[in-house]
Amino acid sequence: MTVLRGKKILLGITAGIAAYKTAHLVRQFIKAGAHVKVVMTPASKDFVTPLTLSTLSKNPVYSTFYDKDSEENEIWNNHVELGLWADYMVIAPATANTLSKMCHGTCDNLLLATYLSAKCPVYFAPAMDLDMYKHGSTKENIDKLISFGNICIPAESGELASGLVGEGRMAEPETIVEFIEKDILDKLPLKNKKVLITAGPTYEAIDPVRFIGNHSSGKMGFELAKTAASLGAKVYLIAGPSAEVVQNKLIERIDVFCAEDMYNAAMKHFDSVDIAILSAAVADYKPKHVATQKIKKKDAEFVIELEKTKDVLASLGAIKKDQFLVGFALETNDELENAKGKLKRKNLDMIVLNSLNDKGAGFKNATNKVSIIDKFENISEFGLKSKSEVAIDIFNEIMKKK
């Protein structure tokens, strides 16, 4: 999984010979998990066909302000909507002509109108012959576009369409994707930060067959891990038994079974992290004696002697230095007071409260409803949301206070 997964990319194509590479560029974006729409200048269709790009992107290709299907049915291509749709706009190839128009606000085609309407970061990949690329006006235009906040993907050296060898070649599609991914990562708020997250239940063995557990699916913790990674953090995800899956090179999944395993894994990594969020539903008690063989059903009654498990959250709170430590409180009564007590008792910086009394909150749901309380007892309340949205809210609160 890359930082482009799920992102919406608007690819602008102008009339240069390098436009033939854009079919491969679309494929690279799709492979990275992005959604792609293409806007072409009318002249660029001489170099690559809209049909090819539409097939690869699985979206219509736009090149004019309206599509005249028939005299009775003219469809307006709204450049403002296209500009607002995109998370990122990429203009590749960016010819000398288009660079000049971008600089001076010339708006004579749909691509330029969309560029001027875009609210997202705009990347441009210059492509032209050697002397054109070296010309003072081109350099001035590139510098001016950068001063506007646009990001230049530098041209490469190599053989050009004219037969000359030198700078001016559009960066290869793989290079463009790598450049954008690195640029996004470098600007993410949790870049170079490490985050520890616990997720899911723990299972405390009774015998080789049976265990004491709970209904936690781990979904909330997994969504927190995904959000942390999307913000640029290296994530240690300590997961109890869970069917949830995650694929992201920034997430290291550490599978554990019982509270003791989770305690050991958390203690191992806690010293190296900046933020720790303990969302796992760790068992408070475990069987004092675990049978080595399956216990047979013989007596009408069966008693299991329990003992306390190690308190992972309190243990981390006791050794906390500069880490920002977040706990979860799932309550059924006296919710706020119980959460505040846990916040202080375990030396937390923040606690996330949810109640089983709230419909749609708690275990096994795709949604959650939380209140977030900081160490000064400031309370932020949120409505019922998807757990992915709740994860974003939690990190927004952390970044305000960290």
C-alpha positions, 0 to 999 in steps of 0.5 A: 500500500502506498500513500496514493491508495484511495487518492484522486489524481487528475492527470493533465496531458498536453501536446508533446511527444512525451504524451505517449508515456501517459498510458503507462503513467495512468497504469502506474497510478492505478497500480498504486491504488489511486483513482484517475481522471484525465483532462487533455488539451485538444492537440494532445489527442494527436499523440495518444488516444482518449480511448486508451486513457479512458480504458486504463483509467476506467473514467471518461476523458475530458478535452473540451468544455462540452460534449456535443453528443447530439444537437439536442444533448450537450453535456457540460464538462465543469472545470470547477468540479474537476478541480475540486474533485482532485486530491492532486493534479499532475500535468505531464507532459507540460510543454513550453506552451502550457507552462507559459499559459499556466504562468500568465493565467491564459485560459483557452482550453479545459485543462488550463481552466481546470488548473486555475480552478484546482484547490489541490497541490499541482505537480508538473513535469516539463517536456520539450527539446533541449534548446527550449528547456534551456531557454531563459523564458522556460526557466523563468516560467518554471521558477514562477510556477514554483513560486505559485506553490506548484511542484516541478518534477524535473526533466531528465537527460537523454535522447530527445525526439529531435535526435539531440541528447540532453535535458528536456525529457519528461521524467519516466512514469515510474519516476513521476510516481516515486517523486510524488509519493516521496513529496507527499510523505516528506510533507506529512505531519507524522513523518519520522514519528513512531506510533504504537497501537494495540488492537483487538482482544486477548485470549486467555487460555483455559486449556489447549482448546478453550479460552476467555476472550471478548467481542472486540474485532480490532477494527478501531485499532486497525483504522488507527494504524491505517490513519497513522501510516497515512500521516507518515508515521512508522507504526507498530501494530500489536494485534490480538486475535483478529480477522482484520487485515492491513497492508502498508509498508509503514505498518509492522504488525505484531501478532499476539495472543494473550495479555502477557504477550501484549504486555511484553510487545508493548514494553519492548517498543514503547521506549522508541515511540512518540505516540502510543494508543492502546485501543485493545480490549485486554483481558483483566483476568486470566485463569490461574492454572491452565490445563495441559490437556482438554478438560473433560465435561464431568461435573455439573459445576466447574470453577475456574480460579482467576488472577489479574493480568498485567495492566499494559496501559498503567505499566506504560503510564508508569514509565512514560517519558516524552511519549503521548499516551492515549487510552480507551475506556469502554463503559456501561455506566458512570461513563464520564467519571470512570473515564476521568478516573482512568485518565488520572490513575494511569497517567494518560495524556488523553482518553477516548471514551465510548459507551455501550449504551450508545447505539452503533458504538463499541465492539463489532460495529463499523461505526463508533461514537466517542468523547475525547478527554485530555489530561486537563479534562477538556472534553471534545464530543463527536457524533456517530461516525465510521471508525475510519473517521473516528480514527482521523478525529483522534489523530487530529486531537493528538496533533493539536495537543502533542 
